[in-house]
């Protein structure tokens, strides 16, 4: 058996044994990977660790638990049905309710926490205009990757 298959089986096992904890850790890891990727794709030379850690906190404290409990509620509403019509209804309900809410919460968190902390950081204040532009571009790329992940994984 390959290493990847063993790792996936272990992950699924943890998902069944400890669903909330596994989803919290997964959200934190995926949001970190998303932000590191966006920083590298946009040419930022030195990773902004504070920003990555703040996003990991958001993933662990909000995205993981919110998605976990949302899907428990959807299962109760739709009584555990798994036919394609019910799945389409779940996706529609989620996209019309929780997705806009999650995006709003993230943008508020980003503006109040991440941007505010970056503004007060000596490193950020001393960056040249080009580095600030790359930082902003990295944020947009990161958010695109995050939103794509939210839409695909929660569907």
Residue pairs with C-beta under 8 A, 6 or more apart in sequence:
11 22
14 21
14 22
15 22
15 23
19 68
20 64
20 65
20 68
23 64
23 65
23 67
23 68
24 59
24 60
24 64
24 65
24 68
25 60
25 64
26 64
27 59
27 60
27 63
27 64
27 67
28 56
28 57
28 59
28 60
28 64
29 59
30 59
30 149
31 55
31 56
31 58
31 59
31 63
31 146
32 52
32 55
32 56
32 59
34 55
34 142
34 145
34 146
34 149
35 51
35 52
35 55
35 138
35 142
36 47
36 52
37 141
37 142
37 145
38 138
38 139
38 140
38 141
38 142
38 145
39 47
39 48
39 138
39 142
41 138
41 141
42 134
42 135
42 137
42 138
42 141
43 134
44 131
44 134
44 135
44 138
48 118
48 135
50 117
50 118
50 121
51 114
51 118
54 113
54 114
54 117
55 114
55 142
58 106
58 109
58 113
62 102
62 105
62 106
62 109
63 102
63 150
66 98
66 102
67 153
67 154
70 94
70 98
70 154
71 154
74 90
74 93
74 94
77 93
78 86
78 89
78 90
91 155
94 154
94 155
95 151
98 154
99 150
99 151
99 154
102 150
103 147
106 143
106 146
110 139
118 124
118 135
119 125
124 132
124 135
127 135
